[in-house]
Amino acid sequence: MTRFVRPTLLRRLVPAVVVAAAVAAPMAMRADMIPHLRLKASFPAKDTTLTTAPADVKLWLSEPADMATSKIAVKSAAGADVATAKITRGVRSDDPLVAKFTTPPGDGKYTVTWKAMSEDGHVVEGTYGFTVKLAK
Amino acid sequence: MIELTAVAKVLLFTGAAVAVGEAMLPPRVCACCRTPRGRSLVRTGAVVALLLAPLLWLQAQRAALELPWADVSALLNGGWGRNWTKLLAACLVTAAALPRRFGKFSSPVLWAGVVALAIAIGGLGHANAGDFVIASRAIDAIHVLTMGAWIGSLVLAIADGPSDDIVARWRRMSAIATIAAPLAVVTGVMSSLRLLGASTPRAVIASPYGQMLLAKTVLVLCILTLGALQRRNVHAVGVPSSRAVRLEVMLAAVVMLLTAVLTGSEPPE
């Protein structure tokens, strides 16, 4: 009777396993290999009080985000939307996402809500607040 | 609650597995025999799954980004969207070839579809981020193909039911699984090492990602044990225990569900 699996078959897989381990080892040793999309820094920074009206909101992300689908929204303490222009970014991939205010915000507390998609499709979002208290 | 993305991925993985199984374990073609009813039903289910999966995935991504349908072109023109379009094309080719209506071209078209599908799946997951993208996507593609060859051919061997060539069919399935299962395990371990190699074991186990991966590993070991026992049966008496192979398929379904959730979650930092 024909045997479909020869006894040597499993032994032939050993080189494949060795090659796989050789490829996997350097991949496993790189600590920064899988980036996680995170907010590294922002302007205005979280929970800060500004004495001059900010011209824009800037978000520094830990990896490039998809520009077309990224969102930055600013709301006042009363929940009203604060108008911003379309998000832009500099030429470098680590430049911040920038949403310019169409009218600089006055005194009050504001909430920034952002959303961005990483290269592998993960959608990450966050919220933080800042206060504007203009110097008289 | 299971997310829509996970549902889309389960459908995609199931459709891909059946399509690879169909390519590896083609039906007997002769003038006197028809395609078994069970295989026809499984094929139809796979076609529906392959057509639905990309659409559900797009809907889930659009909803996560809170994009109205009018702005969906912004999503499709980005990197994710381009990879999704490739996935859609691969799904369409595979779904069209699965019923084997292209005569002698059916097998080559099906093979082209499943290889494209395996490559496209990697473009929408962890393999597409970070360093070693080409190597990671190649590993992911091999993982999808070998997993499909193993589980897909098992599902089709069960679906074919009794026939006069049942012994030969199970022996062929066993031969496919003997090569595909170890390769699927090796490529799965490689992908996991890439994602978790930089984390401490404690951080891995403490994270939801690590816990799900651990559960998946245990289930895969159970399937491997069952498969090894049934391989002995196939070579001794010609056919495996039907209860054991059904249990294998059920466990594989749970593994696919876990994989769908895993691929949508972030590994520990």
Interface residues (C-beta under 8 A of the other chain):
Chain A: R3 F4 V5 L9 L10 L13 A16 V17 A20 V23 A24 A25 M27 A28 M29 R30 A31 D32 M33 I34 P35 H36 E63 D66 M67 A68 T69 K71 K115 M117 S118 E119 D120 G121 H122 V123
Chain B: Q61 A64 L65 E66 L67 A74 L75 N77 G78 G79 W80 L124 G125 H126 A127 N128 A129 G130 D131 F132 A135 S136 I139 R171 R172 S174 A175 T178 I179 P182 L183 V186 T187 V189 M190 L193 R194 L195 L196 G197 A198 R231 H235 G264 E266 P267 E269
